[in-house]
C-alpha cells in the first residue's frame, strides 16, 4: 500500500531506519513512533518507497 502524503512517506522512512538500527528509536516522535511499533519492516518499506512527486503535503480529510 503506497503512502497517501509526503508526511506519511517521511514518517515511514524514519520508522524504517529505526527498525534497521540506523537511527535510535528514542529519536522518533508522533506518527513515526506509532508506525515503528505497529508495522512490520515490509509494510514500512512499501510506505517509504512511495514516490513523492504527485503526493500532497498532508493527507486530505474526508468530508
C-alpha positions as YAML, in Angstrom:
chain: A
units: angstrom
residues:
- id: 1
  name: UNK
  ca: [0.00, 0.00, 0.00]
- id: 2
  name: UNK
  ca: [1.57, 3.32, -1.01]
- id: 3
  name: UNK
  ca: [1.71, 6.37, 1.25]
- id: 4
  name: UNK
  ca: [-1.09, 8.94, 0.83]
- id: 5
  name: UNK
  ca: [1.02, 12.02, 1.62]
- id: 6
  name: UNK
  ca: [4.60, 13.28, 1.82]
- id: 7
  name: UNK
  ca: [4.44, 13.45, 5.61]
- id: 8
  name: UNK
  ca: [3.29, 9.82, 5.82]
- id: 9
  name: UNK
  ca: [6.09, 8.72, 3.47]
- id: 10
  name: UNK
  ca: [8.72, 10.58, 5.50]
- id: 11
  name: UNK
  ca: [7.43, 9.17, 8.81]
- id: 12
  name: UNK
  ca: [7.59, 5.65, 7.38]
- id: 13
  name: UNK
  ca: [11.19, 6.26, 6.27]
- id: 14
  name: UNK
  ca: [12.19, 7.38, 9.76]
- id: 15
  name: UNK
  ca: [10.48, 4.36, 11.36]
- id: 16
  name: UNK
  ca: [12.14, 2.01, 8.87]
- id: 17
  name: UNK
  ca: [15.56, 3.49, 9.65]
- id: 18
  name: UNK
  ca: [14.94, 2.82, 13.36]
- id: 19
  name: UNK
  ca: [13.84, -0.77, 12.63]
- id: 20
  name: UNK
  ca: [17.07, -1.30, 10.68]
- id: 21
  name: UNK
  ca: [19.16, 0.14, 13.52]
- id: 22
  name: UNK
  ca: [20.39, 3.17, 11.59]
- id: 23
  name: UNK
  ca: [18.51, 5.57, 13.86]
- id: 24
  name: UNK
  ca: [17.69, 5.38, 17.56]
- id: 25
  name: UNK
  ca: [14.08, 4.59, 18.34]
- id: 26
  name: UNK
  ca: [14.09, 7.22, 21.10]
- id: 27
  name: UNK
  ca: [14.51, 9.90, 18.40]
- id: 28
  name: UNK
  ca: [11.14, 9.01, 16.86]
- id: 29
  name: UNK
  ca: [8.11, 11.18, 17.61]
- id: 30
  name: UNK
  ca: [4.44, 11.20, 16.68]
- id: 31
  name: UNK
  ca: [3.40, 9.18, 13.64]
- id: 32
  name: UNK
  ca: [6.82, 7.62, 13.07]
- id: 33
  name: UNK
  ca: [6.85, 6.20, 16.62]
- id: 34
  name: UNK
  ca: [3.38, 4.72, 16.11]
- id: 35
  name: UNK
  ca: [4.44, 3.22, 12.79]
- id: 36
  name: UNK
  ca: [7.59, 1.76, 14.37]
- id: 37
  name: UNK
  ca: [5.51, -0.06, 16.98]
- id: 38
  name: UNK
  ca: [2.63, -1.26, 14.81]
- id: 39
  name: UNK
  ca: [4.10, -2.05, 11.38]
- id: 40
  name: UNK
  ca: [6.49, -4.67, 10.03]
- id: 41
  name: UNK
  ca: [9.64, -3.86, 8.03]
- id: 42
  name: UNK
  ca: [7.91, -4.96, 4.84]
- id: 43
  name: UNK
  ca: [4.94, -2.62, 5.41]
- id: 44
  name: UNK
  ca: [7.24, 0.28, 6.28]
- id: 45
  name: UNK
  ca: [9.33, -0.36, 3.17]
- id: 46
  name: UNK
  ca: [6.21, -0.16, 0.97]
- id: 47
  name: UNK
  ca: [5.20, 3.18, 2.50]
- id: 48
  name: UNK
  ca: [8.72, 4.61, 2.42]
- id: 49
  name: UNK
  ca: [9.43, 3.73, -1.21]
- id: 50
  name: UNK
  ca: [6.42, 5.70, -2.49]
- id: 51
  name: UNK
  ca: [7.41, 8.41, -4.97]
- id: 52
  name: UNK
  ca: [6.66, 11.86, -3.53]
- id: 53
  name: UNK
  ca: [6.31, 13.82, -6.75]
- id: 54
  name: UNK
  ca: [2.50, 13.76, -7.02]
- id: 55
  name: UNK
  ca: [1.63, 13.41, -3.34]
- id: 56
  name: UNK
  ca: [0.03, 16.21, -1.31]
- id: 57
  name: UNK
  ca: [1.95, 17.52, 1.69]
- id: 58
  name: UNK
  ca: [-0.81, 16.44, 4.09]
- id: 59
  name: UNK
  ca: [-3.39, 13.73, 3.76]
- id: 60
  name: UNK
  ca: [-6.76, 15.11, 2.64]
- id: 61
  name: UNK
  ca: [-9.61, 14.89, 5.17]
- id: 62
  name: UNK
  ca: [-12.83, 13.26, 4.06]
- id: 63
  name: UNK
  ca: [-15.89, 15.50, 4.13]
...
